[in-house]
Amino acid sequence: MPKVKSKKSAVKRFKKTAKGKILHARANAGHLMRKKNSSKRRKLRRSHTLVSKEQVKISKML
């Protein structure tokens, strides 16, 4: 049986932690940052965990 390849688009966007949770970057952090206040910009820098329903789908892709 051949090895199942991972989806390269998912590998670039998501990261798996040691405990098995999946992290992703927040949306709306690409441009137009001048309008957003400093607390919003600071929160956008941090990564966020996926919802459990989505974790099942994404973990199959990784």
N, C-alpha and C positions, 0 to 999 in steps of 0.2 A: 504494500500500500504506500503510495507516495506521501511525502510530507505536505501538510496543509500550509500554504503560504499565508503570511499576514497581509492585510490590506495596507499598502504603503501610505495611503492618504490618512488612515487612522493612526498609524504609527507616528506620523509627523504632528498630529493634533492632540493626542492623548498620551498620558504617562501613567503607568501602574505603580502604586506604592507598595511597600513591603507587606502591608496587611491585605492588599488586594483591591483597595479602592482605586478608582480611576479619576485622575485630575484633568481639568481642561482650563484653557484661558477664557477669561470673560469677554463678551462681545462689547462693542462700542468703544474700543480703546485704540483704534487705528489712527484717527485724525479728528480734527475739530475739538481738540482738547482745551482750547482757550475758553470755550463756553462753560465747561464743566468745572465745578468747584473742586478745591484741593482734596477734600475728603472723598469725593467720588473718584477722582483720579487715583488716589492712593488705594482705594478698594479694587479698582480695575487692574492694578498691578499684580495683585495676588491671584493665585490659581484657585479653582473651586472644584469640589467633588461633584460627580454626576449623580442624578437621581437613580434609585435602584433599578427601575424598569429599563433605563437607558444603559446601565452598567452591564446588564446581561447581553445586550446587542453588541456593545463596543468590545467587551472582553472576547467575544467570538472572533471579532475582526483582528484583534491583536494576537 
